Amino acid sequence: MSVLGVLGGGAWGTALAQVLASGGHYVRLWVREPEVIQAINGTHENPLFLPGRTLSDRIEAVGDITWVAEAAAVLVVTPAQHMRSVLADLPRHGQPLILCSKGIEAGSLKFLHEVAREAVDGSPVAVLSGPTFAHEVAAGLPTAVTLAAEDAALAHRLAATIAQPTLRPYVSTDVVGAEVGGAVKNVLAIACGVVEGAGLGQNARAAVIARGFAEMTRFGLARGARAETLSGLSGLGDLVLTCSSTSSRNFSLGVGLGQGRPAEDLLADRRTVAEGAHTAPVLAQAAAAAGVDMPVTEAVCQLLAGADVGRVVEALLTRPLREEGF
């Protein structure tokens, strides 16, 4: 088996390292926190980000990013807004990069595959996305994902590399579609959490999921995504998962907002990143630039900025009536 690299020792990066190691690969996991490196190498645990899970002895945690650069392929699991700076430090060996983070870069409004190509010129880039709770992946529970690359041969080769009995990748060449689904669903999960926190009921949550999916589809099609990708694992599949469980960091953030707690307090309490909080204003800006109407996304932006929950909900419910559709 080959040596694979993983950039990012949070819950998701550690879970990916675990499932790959369980399949026989040796994994070098780049981690920022010295105490996490010590714990993974010393006791085969990551008590800070993935407590209670014994990790494979095939995982080696490292603090030097150059060690990861020697791997046959590198899974990039850094927060979206830090991906460019992390990849800028990665030595150029031309190995494939599999982007496992979800978001849109602030300022440039670029998708992460575009960021990666600029930061690491010459490396093939793929995107892994789909309904994935880290603790379930690490536990070996069945999981299906989308693995997208513009080069179909590359996508099939990488899918064969990472596939395990409990991790089933479906290949796609629609990189934009895979990225749109992963980014937008995080914002919509916050909206569904707000519904839960404000006690608005299950009817309202279903409505937000359905109309949110319409927003995802409008934006995706405007940016060149394919409809079948958006209705697949990386779009609708991930949306359903994150909009219906408190295991979702974004959903939990929304619950707090729905209860009237300030966003800054909720985000300050988090050891891990709720990507939707960073993606929402960037997505709203990108949607406006593309001429796409995204009222649920705009509402999340308002709530993150401190708007009153009741007034934001009332504004959504009193929008002009329209025909259903995308």
C-alpha angles and dihedrals in degrees: 000000000000130000112253127193129219121194109207130042099210123115096284096044091048092048091052091048089051096051092046092048091047087058092057103267122129109233130203108201116198110214131179099204114079091206091056091050090051093048096048094047096038105039103008092242138112100207094171099057108010107026122184096027121112109218129217119264086230088076116090117188114213135183096201112083091203090071090060092049090068092064123110090243133001125220109208112212102161121128111279096244092053098043096096094052093046094048090048087066094049112104114239110251097143095239118148119271119215109199111213099170125095126221148070122266114252116237098015094049087215126149115245095252088058090049091050094051091053094045098045107028114199100024118116111241131213133172127225115197141149145100102328128152106189097223091054093048091049090049091056096247116157113277133174123198142174117248109193131186130156088230105069093200090055091049092052092046094050092044089055090049097054100030116118132170088262098037113060116182120200112207124233137166092208100100093164092052092051090050095046093052094050094047100043097044091061091059093045090050088060089052092052090049089054089055089053095045093048092048095238095148140239094288090061093048091052089049092051091050092050097044091040090055087052088055091048090051095047092050094043095050090047090055095047102266122144120246093228091057092052091051091048136076098297093049120025093014094056091041093057092048099048095041095056109043138066087218085079111092090208093050091049090051089053092051089057092048090049089054089056099254116147116258093229091058093048093049093045090058094056123100089185128051124260094207093193091069090060095037098051099074092039091050091048090052092047091048092051090050089052093045093243121148111226109167096167090052090049090051091053089051090053093050092049087052091055104265120157112266095221094052094047092050091047091052091053094048094049097051113126114280116255143172117278117254142087 
